[in-house]
Amino acid sequence: MTMRLTDEQLALMPSDDDVKFYREHGYYLSKKIYSDEQIESALRGADRFYKGERDDLVKAQDKFIPGWNASQGDVLRKNDYSSFQNRELFNFVRNPLVGAIAAKLSGSPTIRLWHDQLLWKPIDRPDKKANVGWHTDRGYWKTCTSTNLITAWVPFHDCDEAMGTITMIDGSHKWPDNTEKLDFFSSDLEGLEKNFNTGGNPIIKAPANLKKGCVSFHHCLTIHGSGPNRSDKPRRSIAIHMQDETNRYLEYRRGDGSLAMHWNDRLCRKIDGRPDYTDPNVCPVLWE
Ligand SMILES: O=C(O)CCC(=O)C(=O)O
């Protein structure tokens, strides 16, 4: 199947210089690729999702997907696979233009969904930090053969440093291994920074200041995280994690001998007993 973009969409693609920038720095900030209507629709969908409404859209092997629920209160909300259970987010995530941009940046002819992650960062409270700790996505994706996965992070409004926007460590995708000692769930950004394996490179922080509809893309080895939301509104966004063409399941054992597991290992169909990361139901092609 060959997918095509309209002339209007083609004008929103990264230039060759943008691709060069992504490969050198490990991130890229797009033009306005989501319309205001698309963002409004995602917000409506997310509101319904948080109220507990569910649409039965994707029939996966295992229906139980853990994530934030109201009993956890006003903390950082993270809900993986929200688009499996919400029509508006389903349409928002399965966006061929996002896939086409990911394909051009990563140099992959095909892009498949890995999974989505709906996020809500509450207004900062000194007693309850809601930072996203420095981490690499690859640190959570040990069962992948590829080190060329890519993420699109889409805020549902203008988003800047005051709101605790996503922040990249410039060029860190080229540093020595940073997949072990970092932690999405730690609010201690300063403490985690001490664990960076810089290989002698300077630590340069690049906050993604984005207008509504613009998207931040990052490489799966790029260290990223985000600080406190000092605005008067929650910071709302969704991450669209994507696989390049080559990615397949890898049986990976940690230092202690335990088998690494990703939720996709439960959701995807099995071939010869191994999770199939090309399962079109769970990991549909976004761009080809
Ligand atoms: O929401 C954030 O600040 C970070 C999100 C993230 O880790 C990601 O998109 O991979």
The ligand as a Gaussian input file, in Angstrom:
#p B3LYP/6-31G(d) Opt

LIG

0 1
 O        5.406000      14.554000      29.135000
 C        6.619000      14.676000      29.318000
 O        7.103000      15.661000      29.857000
 C        7.535000      13.589000      28.829000
 C        6.829000      12.615000      27.955000
 C        7.710000      11.510000      27.501000
 O        8.493000      10.984000      28.241000
 C        7.649000      11.066000      26.107000
 O        6.873000      11.635000      25.315000
 O        8.405000      10.137000      25.734000

